[in-house]
């Protein structure tokens, strides 16, 4: 989809606060609320917007984020379709991609513990069997969403608060339902939520304010489909050597300043950090890799990159609505 200036400005506002009212966004865009609503609908229909969601700190619900990487011997079109169907059928899928590069599949899930991860891995093995020639599992210690201003222009906006691993806290069933509804659609109205969970709209508003104050909701943002706006999406898997906290902070600060970096994820596993970026072409990817190896070659060990071919961004806590 070819985006005009107002579209790009609207998408930036949705990154910053995807729950903002049409009226407030209209004032910032010098558009009527009905024009903002129409543009938003068109962007969703065109597949530019994958999900408008509440950034829920899942670890406070007792859930950890894991990544399962798979390489197949034969990865034909039917296998790709079956993999995408698996993503959608598994209720704790957060993000699933078909890739090109070191691995064929990246499956991001949430789980209470490693036993649940093992169950998820077993589901994949039962479904695809000996087609899988390699599997790798990594867990997340923190992650954050970043501005898409490489695609939309404008200034580099501050990143979202880090989703860190923190102790879990008790919430009741209604809170869980509200969080799940807002993850599925950040723009879900208090009236609609009230009708679905069986309390008043005023009580819904109070609970949302409390969940935000207590750090269960870190904000409201959006995830976009890079291919539908003319960009390629890559994930860098980086291992460090001789890493210190000071060096890590310096590298992270560098990434936070780069317009094409849209997501950062610190892992425990076969590598230390995942850097997600959008580029117009492979030359731009090459330039980014050259820059980080020039500035940080003394601490970077092995590194690989994956090209995201297809993706599914899903609600990983939709089971709370059952």
N, C-alpha and C positions, 0 to 999 in steps of 0.2 A: 504494500500500500504506500502510495506517495503521500507523505505527511506535509501539511502546510505549517506555518509558524504557530498558529493557534493550537493545532494538534500537538505539536512538540511541547508547547508550554503546558497544555493540559496533562500530557503524560508525565511531565516533571512534577506537577502538582499532585498527581495521583501517587507518584513515588513517595512524596513527602507526607501525604495524608490522604489515603484512598477513601476515608470515611467523611471527608469534608463535604459540606452541603453544596448543592449546585449553585445556590445563591452566593456563597462566599467565594467559590472558584470563579463564578461569573464576574464578580467585582474585580478580581485580580486579572482576568483575561479581557475585561471590557466587552463581555458578551452577556446576553440574557441567560437566565437559568435554563430556559428551554433549549437554547442553542448548545449549552454545555451538555445537557442531558442527551441531545441528539448526537453530538460528536462522540460522546462516551459510548453510546449504543453502537455507532458505526465502527468504532475502533475495536469493540468486542466482537462484532460480527465478522470483521475482517481478520480476526485472529491475531491482532497486534497485542492485545491484552490477554495473557494466559490466566491470570488470577488476581483479583483484588482481595487481599487477606489481612487479617490481624496478625501481627508478628508476635506470636505466643511463645513465651519462654518455656519450652516443652519440658525442660529438666525440672522445673518447679512442680510439674505434674507427675514426676517420677519416671519420665521417659528420656532416654538417651538417643542421640542421633548416630546412626551407623551408615557406612557406605559399603556396598558389596560390588566388587568389580569382577566381571566375568569375561573370559576369552573363549570363543568357540572354535572348533575345527572347521565347520561349515556354517556360515551365517547367511543363509539365503533369505529371500523375501518372506517366505512363510514363517521362518524362525523369527524374523523381526516382528511380524504381526503378532505371533504368539507371545513374544516378550512384552510388547506394548499392552497386550490383553492382561498379562500377569500383573503389570504395574497397576492397572485399573481395578483388578479384582482383589488385590491385597489391601486391606483397610488401613494399614499403617504405612503405605507408600507416601513419601513426601515429594520426591522428584525422581523420575526415571528417564533414562536417556539411552538411545541407540547411538553408538559412537564409532569413530574411525581412528585407529591409532593403536596404542598399546593394548587396549581392551575394546571389546565390542559392546559391552553393556555396563552402565553405571546405575545402580539401584540404591537410592537413599531411602532408608526406612527409619522409624522410631521403634524402640523396644524398651521394656523394663529392665532386661538383663541379657546376658550372653546366651542363656538358654533359649530365649525367644528369637534371638538372631540365628541360632543354630536351626530352629524350626523353619525360619524363612529360607535359609540356605538349603535345607532338605527339600523344601517345596520346589525350588529351582532344579535341584538335582533329579527329583522324581519326575519333573516335567520334561527336562531336556537330556538327562542321562549322560551318556558318554560323549555327547556333542561338546560338553564343557571340558576344556583342556587346562584351564587355570582359573582359580578363584582367589580373591584377596579381600579381606575385611579390614576396615579401618573405623575407628570411633572418633567422635568429635569432642574437642574440649572447648572451643568457642567458634562462633561464626558471626558474620555481619553482612547486611545488604548495603550496597553502595549505589551512588547516583549513576544514571544512564546518560549523563550529559554528552558522552561521545556520540550518541545517536541523536540526542534531542537538542544539543547545543546549550548555551548559557553557562552559568558558573558551576563550579564543582561544589555540590551541596554536601553537608556533613553526613557521615555514614550513620546508619541506625545503631542503637546501643548494641554492644556485643551480647549475643546469647551465650552465656557461660554455663558450665556445669555447676549447679548450685543444689543445696539440699531441697528435697521435695517438701511440699506443704499440702495440708489437707484442704480440699474444697468439696462442696457437696455436688449432687447430681445435676442440679439446675445450673450451677456455675460451669460445670463441664459442658453442658449442652450449649450454654451461651458462648463459650469459647469456641466450640466446634462450629457453631453457626457463623460466627464472625470470621473464623479461619476460612470457611467456605465462601463467604461473601462479606467483605468488610462494610459494605453499604446496606446490609440487612437492617431494616428499620426496627426501632424498639417495639413498635406495634406488632410487626410480624413475629419477632422473637417472642413477645409476650404470648401471642396466640399459640406458638409451638411448644412453649415450656410451661404454660399454665399459670403465669403470674401477671401482674399489672405492668403496663409500660413504664410506670414510675419506678417500680421495683427493678425492672430490667436496667433502667438508667442508673439506678443506685448501685447495682451489682457491677455494671461495666466500669463505673468510676472507681469502685473499690478494687476490682481486679487490676485496673491500671495503676492505682496507687500502690498496690502490693507487689507490682512487678510481674504479674502474670501476662499482661499485655504491654509490650514495649513500644507499640505504635501501630499504625495502619499503613500498609504500603502496597506495591503492585509488582507483579512479575510479567515480563514482556517476552514475546516470541521474536528473537533477533532476526530470524530469516524473513519474517514478514515485514521487516523495515529495512531490509537490504544489508544486513550484517551477518557475519559468521561468528559462532560462539565456540570458544576454545577453553579448555581446562588444563592448567599446568599443574603437574604433580612434582613437587620439589622436595628433595632431601638436603639437609644442611650438614655441614661438618664444622666442628669447633664452634658450635653455636653458643652464644651467651644471651642473657635477657636483653642486654643493651643492643647487641647486634640484631636480635629478632625485632626489637622495637623500631630500629632504624629501617629495617627492610619493610615492616608493616607500614610505617609512615610513608615510605616511598610509594607503596602500592595504593595507599589511600589518596595520594595526590594525582594518580594517573587516570586520565579521563576514561580510558577504555576498560579499567578494572571495575567489575560490577558485583563481585562476591569474593569473600575471603573465608577460608575455613582451616582452622588448626586441627591436625589429626594426630592420633597415635596409631601407628601401623607401619606400612612399608615406606612411607614418606612423612614429612613433617608439616607441609603446608600445601593447600590447594588454592590457586589463584585463577579465578574465572574472568575472562575478558572477551569483549566484542571487538571485532576488527572488520574492515571492509574487504581485506584480501590477505593473502599469505605474506606479502611484503611487509604489511603492517605488523603481522605476528612476528616475522623475522626481526624487525626493528626493535620490538619490545624485548624479545629474547636477547638480542645483542646488548641492549642497554642494561638489563639486569646482570648479564654475565660480565659486562665491563665494570659495573659498580659494585657487584657483590660476588664476583667469581671466587674470591678468597674464602667464602663460606658456603657456596652452593656445591653440593655433591652431585648425585645423579638427578636427572630431571627428564620428564616426558611430557608430551602434550597430547590431548585428545580433542578431536573435532566432534562437536555435538551435531548429529544428523537429524534426529527426531527426539522430542521430549514430551513428557507428561508432568505437569505441575498439579498436585492433588492435595486434598485435605487429609493429613495423616492422623487426625483424631475424629474422623467421621463415625467411628464405632460408638462414640459417646451419645450419638443421636438415636441409637437403636433401643 
